[in-house]
């Protein structure tokens, strides 16, 4: 199990300069009541990384910890007004863009991003196949054309990014991270961070890879031991942590490495608040360690925990 240490990066900067204000990160994202993803998950992650989050809500997603049921999209003018109002008052050091609900909201957000070309953007693409078919296609088209040109990093699961970037892919093998990065670069995104890459049995069965790549090839990455549990909010956690670290001034490879380490430990300490998926614990480092009698709280344990608290230990990083 990973050592439970406070995250560094943004937190280190604050420790070295006690009077310095935290970096500000603005998140355009959905609001959903589980607290696992959307702006709720972003704010928790930003805070855990020592940054200050500015949440701009683009849509209200109706979901529990198991599935999505519906959404109520906020009008594009209201999304833009939320952002413009706070940006007139507060200087930001990074953006995160998550799920925006509609093509109209994508256009409104892209217009705002274009006014701040020097602020790094982390774009996260979740699985949104639950949307109406026509709305889904329009949303993905708009995101490709309007958000990716501003993105320093596009974050997503291998399958989700394949469906998003290479929808016509029919190869016998999944596309490589470089092939995904090339496809993203054609729309203007400079890097991709691809998660959940299943390794072939001849390599390391039971592990998944997570790789940062550009159109030139892979840059860095870390392998995780596969969990038996399924998580809600893992991609949100990784992308928000990365945005917070970039806001603090970290270079991209270092920020990716630390964000993956943070995700690792958040999943390791994850808990199940309801009857669905496990939620990452972004404040794993604040939980007291077990005492000598073993009375401390176990990850995945306690009320609402997994039936077998030991079934999803790890992951163990391989490089």
C-alpha positions as CSV (number, residue, x, y, z in Angstrom):
1,X,0.0,0.0,0.0
2,X,1.3,3.5,-0.8
3,X,2.6,5.6,2.1
4,X,0.1,8.1,3.1
5,X,2.0,11.4,2.7
6,X,0.6,14.9,2.1
7,X,0.7,15.8,-1.6
8,X,3.6,18.0,-2.7
9,X,3.8,20.5,-5.5
10,X,1.4,23.3,-4.8
11,X,1.6,22.4,-1.1
12,X,5.4,22.7,-1.1
13,X,5.2,26.2,-2.5
14,X,2.8,27.3,0.2
15,X,5.1,25.7,2.9
16,X,8.2,27.6,1.6
17,X,6.3,30.9,1.4
18,X,3.8,30.9,4.3
19,X,2.3,34.2,3.3
20,X,1.8,33.3,-0.4
21,X,-1.8,32.8,-1.5
22,X,-2.6,29.5,-3.2
23,X,-2.8,29.3,-7.0
24,X,-6.3,29.8,-8.4
25,X,-7.7,27.2,-10.8
26,X,-11.0,27.7,-12.6
27,X,-13.0,24.6,-13.4
28,X,-15.7,24.5,-16.0
29,X,-17.6,21.3,-15.2
30,X,-20.9,19.7,-14.3
31,X,-22.4,19.7,-10.8
32,X,-23.5,16.3,-9.5
33,X,-24.7,15.4,-6.0
34,X,-22.4,12.4,-5.3
35,X,-19.4,14.6,-4.7
36,X,-17.2,12.2,-6.6
37,X,-17.0,14.1,-9.9
38,X,-17.8,17.4,-11.4
39,X,-17.0,20.6,-9.7
40,X,-17.4,18.9,-6.3
41,X,-14.6,16.5,-7.1
42,X,-12.5,19.2,-8.6
43,X,-12.8,21.5,-5.6
44,X,-11.8,18.7,-3.2
45,X,-8.8,17.8,-5.3
46,X,-7.7,21.4,-5.8
47,X,-7.9,21.9,-2.0
48,X,-6.0,18.7,-1.3
49,X,-3.2,19.9,-3.7
50,X,-3.0,23.3,-2.0
51,X,-4.8,25.3,-4.7
52,X,-7.9,27.4,-4.6
53,X,-10.8,26.3,-6.9
54,X,-13.2,28.5,-8.8
55,X,-16.1,26.3,-9.9
56,X,-18.2,27.3,-12.9
57,X,-21.2,25.0,-13.3
58,X,-22.2,24.2,-16.9
59,X,-24.9,21.5,-16.3
60,X,-26.6,19.7,-13.5
61,X,-26.1,15.9,-13.8
62,X,-28.6,13.6,-12.1
63,X,-26.8,10.5,-11.0
64,X,-26.0,8.3,-8.1
65,X,-22.8,6.4,-7.4
66,X,-23.8,3.7,-9.9
67,X,-25.2,5.4,-13.0
68,X,-26.3,8.7,-14.8
69,X,-30.0,9.3,-15.2
70,X,-30.3,12.7,-16.8
71,X,-29.0,16.3,-16.9
72,X,-30.3,19.8,-16.9
73,X,-28.1,22.0,-19.0
74,X,-27.4,25.6,-17.8
75,X,-27.8,28.2,-20.6
76,X,-24.6,29.2,-22.3
77,X,-25.0,32.9,-21.3
78,X,-25.3,32.0,-17.7
79,X,-22.1,29.8,-17.9
80,X,-20.2,32.6,-19.5
81,X,-21.5,35.1,-17.0
82,X,-20.3,33.0,-14.1
83,X,-16.8,32.9,-15.5
84,X,-16.6,36.5,-16.7
85,X,-17.7,37.8,-13.3
86,X,-15.0,35.9,-11.3
87,X,-12.3,36.5,-13.9
88,X,-12.8,40.3,-13.6
89,X,-11.9,39.9,-9.9
90,X,-9.4,37.0,-9.6
91,X,-6.3,36.1,-11.6
92,X,-6.0,32.4,-12.4
93,X,-3.0,30.1,-13.1
94,X,-4.7,27.2,-14.8
95,X,-8.0,25.9,-16.2
96,X,-9.7,22.6,-16.0
97,X,-12.5,21.8,-18.5
98,X,-14.7,18.8,-17.8
99,X,-18.2,17.9,-18.9
100,X,-20.0,21.0,-20.3
101,X,-23.4,19.5,-21.1
102,X,-24.0,20.9,-24.6
103,X,-22.3,22.1,-27.8
104,X,-23.6,25.6,-27.0
105,X,-21.8,25.6,-23.7
106,X,-18.6,24.3,-25.4
107,X,-18.7,27.3,-27.7
108,X,-19.3,29.7,-24.8
109,X,-16.4,28.3,-22.8
110,X,-14.1,28.2,-25.8
111,X,-14.7,31.9,-26.3
112,X,-13.5,32.6,-22.8
113,X,-10.5,30.4,-23.1
114,X,-9.4,32.2,-26.2
115,X,-9.0,35.4,-24.2
116,X,-6.4,33.8,-21.9
117,X,-4.0,31.9,-24.3
118,X,-1.1,31.8,-21.8
119,X,-3.1,30.0,-19.0
120,X,-2.5,26.2,-19.2
121,X,-5.6,24.1,-19.8
122,X,-6.2,20.5,-18.7
123,X,-9.2,19.1,-20.6
124,X,-10.8,15.9,-19.3
125,X,-13.0,13.8,-21.5
126,X,-15.3,11.4,-19.5
127,X,-17.5,8.8,-21.1
128,X,-20.7,10.6,-22.2
129,X,-22.4,7.8,-24.2
130,X,-25.5,8.2,-22.0
131,X,-26.4,11.5,-23.9
132,X,-29.0,11.6,-26.6
133,X,-27.4,10.4,-29.8
134,X,-27.7,13.7,-31.8
135,X,-26.6,15.8,-28.8
136,X,-23.7,13.4,-28.1
137,X,-22.4,13.8,-31.7
138,X,-22.8,17.6,-31.7
139,X,-21.1,17.8,-28.3
140,X,-18.0,15.8,-29.3
141,X,-17.7,17.6,-32.6
142,X,-17.7,21.0,-30.7
143,X,-15.3,19.8,-28.1
144,X,-12.8,18.6,-30.7
145,X,-13.0,21.8,-32.7
146,X,-13.2,24.4,-30.0
147,X,-11.7,23.1,-26.8
148,X,-8.8,20.9,-28.0
149,X,-7.0,23.8,-29.7
150,X,-6.5,25.4,-26.3
151,X,-5.6,22.2,-24.4
152,X,-2.1,21.7,-23.0
153,X,-3.2,18.2,-22.0
154,X,-6.2,16.1,-22.9
155,X,-6.9,13.5,-20.2
156,X,-9.0,10.3,-20.6
157,X,-9.3,6.6,-20.5
158,X,-7.9,4.7,-23.5
159,X,-11.2,3.6,-24.7
160,X,-12.9,6.9,-24.2
161,X,-10.1,8.8,-26.0
162,X,-10.2,6.2,-28.8
163,X,-13.9,6.7,-29.3
164,X,-13.5,10.5,-29.1
165,X,-10.3,11.0,-31.3
166,X,-10.4,8.0,-33.6
167,X,-14.1,7.0,-33.9
168,X,-13.5,5.1,-37.1
169,X,-10.7,3.0,-35.6
170,X,-11.2,-0.7,-36.6
171,X,-7.7,-2.1,-35.9
172,X,-7.3,-5.5,-34.2
173,X,-5.3,-3.7,-31.5
174,X,-6.2,-0.5,-29.6
175,X,-4.4,2.6,-30.9
176,X,-1.1,3.4,-29.2
177,X,-0.7,6.5,-27.1
178,X,1.3,8.1,-29.9
179,X,-1.5,7.5,-32.3
180,X,-4.0,9.1,-29.9
181,X,-1.6,12.0,-29.4
182,X,-1.2,12.5,-33.2
183,X,-5.0,12.5,-33.5
184,X,-5.3,15.0,-30.7
185,X,-2.6,17.2,-32.2
186,X,-4.6,17.4,-35.5
187,X,-7.2,19.3,-33.4
188,X,-4.6,21.4,-31.6
189,X,-4.0,19.6,-28.3
190,X,-0.4,19.4,-27.4
191,X,-0.4,16.3,-25.2
192,X,-2.6,13.4,-24.2
193,X,-2.5,11.6,-20.8
194,X,-4.0,8.2,-21.5
195,X,-5.1,6.1,-18.6
196,X,-6.3,2.5,-18.1
197,X,-4.1,1.0,-20.9
198,X,-4.4,-2.7,-20.4
199,X,-1.0,-4.4,-20.9
200,X,-0.7,-7.7,-22.8
201,X,-0.2,-10.8,-20.8
202,X,3.3,-11.3,-22.1
203,X,4.3,-7.9,-20.6
204,X,2.7,-7.6,-17.2
205,X,-0.6,-9.2,-16.7
206,X,-2.7,-7.6,-14.0
207,X,-1.3,-4.1,-14.6
208,X,-2.6,-1.0,-16.5
209,X,-0.4,1.8,-17.8
210,X,-0.9,5.5,-17.8
211,X,1.1,7.4,-20.3
212,X,1.7,11.1,-21.2
213,X,2.5,11.5,-24.9
214,X,2.8,14.0,-27.6
215,X,2.7,13.5,-31.4
216,X,6.4,12.7,-31.1
217,X,5.8,9.8,-28.8
218,X,5.5,8.8,-25.1
219,X,7.1,11.1,-22.6
220,X,6.5,9.5,-19.2
221,X,4.1,7.3,-17.3
222,X,3.4,4.9,-14.5
223,X,2.0,1.4,-14.3
224,X,-0.7,0.6,-11.7
225,X,-1.8,-2.7,-10.4
226,X,-5.4,-3.4,-11.6
227,X,-8.1,-2.8,-9.0
228,X,-10.9,-5.3,-8.5
229,X,-13.1,-2.3,-7.5
230,X,-14.6,0.2,-10.0
231,X,-14.2,3.9,-9.3
232,X,-16.3,7.0,-9.8
233,X,-14.3,10.2,-10.1
234,X,-10.8,8.8,-10.8
235,X,-10.4,10.7,-14.0
236,X,-11.7,13.9,-12.4
237,X,-9.2,13.5,-9.6
238,X,-6.3,13.0,-11.9
239,X,-7.1,15.9,-14.2
240,X,-7.8,18.3,-11.4
241,X,-4.6,17.3,-9.6
242,X,-2.7,17.9,-12.8
243,X,-4.3,21.4,-13.3
244,X,-3.4,22.3,-9.7
245,X,0.2,21.3,-10.1
246,X,0.5,23.2,-13.4
247,X,-1.0,26.2,-11.7
248,X,1.7,26.0,-9.0
249,X,4.4,26.2,-11.7
250,X,5.4,22.5,-12.0
251,X,6.7,21.4,-15.4
252,X,4.4,19.0,-17.3
253,X,6.3,15.7,-16.8
254,X,6.8,16.3,-13.1
255,X,3.2,17.4,-12.7
256,X,2.0,14.2,-14.4
257,X,4.1,12.0,-12.2
258,X,2.9,13.7,-9.1
259,X,-0.7,13.7,-10.2
260,X,-0.6,10.0,-10.9
261,X,1.0,9.4,-7.5
262,X,-1.8,11.4,-5.9
263,X,-4.4,9.4,-7.8
264,X,-2.7,6.1,-6.8
265,X,-3.0,7.0,-3.1
266,X,-6.5,8.4,-3.4
267,X,-7.7,5.2,-5.0
268,X,-5.8,3.1,-2.4
269,X,-7.7,4.9,0.3
270,X,-11.0,4.9,-1.6
271,X,-14.4,4.4,0.1
272,X,-17.9,3.4,-1.0
273,X,-20.4,5.9,0.3
274,X,-23.4,4.3,-1.4
275,X,-24.3,1.1,-3.2
276,X,-22.4,1.9,-6.4
277,X,-18.8,2.6,-7.3
278,X,-15.9,3.4,-4.9
279,X,-15.0,7.1,-4.5
280,X,-11.3,8.3,-4.3
281,X,-10.4,9.7,-1.0
282,X,-8.5,12.9,-1.9
283,X,-7.7,13.6,1.7
284,X,-6.0,10.2,2.4
285,X,-3.0,12.0,3.8
286,X,-5.2,13.6,6.6
287,X,-6.4,10.3,8.0
288,X,-4.5,9.2,11.2
289,X,-2.4,6.1,10.8
290,X,-3.4,2.8,12.4
291,X,-2.4,2.4,16.0
292,X,-0.4,-0.6,17.1
293,X,-3.5,-2.5,17.9
294,X,-4.8,-2.1,14.3
295,X,-7.7,0.0,15.4
296,X,-7.2,2.7,12.7
297,X,-9.6,3.0,9.9
298,X,-9.0,0.8,6.9
299,X,-9.3,2.0,3.3
300,X,-12.4,0.6,1.8
301,X,-13.5,-0.4,5.3
302,X,-16.2,0.7,7.7
303,X,-19.8,1.4,7.0
304,X,-20.4,1.3,3.2
305,X,-17.0,-0.2,2.5
306,X,-16.3,-3.1,0.2
307,X,-17.4,-6.5,1.4
308,X,-13.8,-7.6,1.3
309,X,-11.7,-4.7,2.6
310,X,-8.6,-6.2,1.2
311,X,-9.8,-7.0,-2.3
312,X,-8.6,-3.8,-3.9
313,X,-5.2,-3.0,-2.3
314,X,-2.6,-1.2,-4.4
315,X,-1.9,-0.1,-6.9
316,X,1.9,-0.7,-6.9
317,X,3.7,1.6,-9.2
318,X,6.3,-0.2,-11.4
319,X,8.2,2.8,-12.8
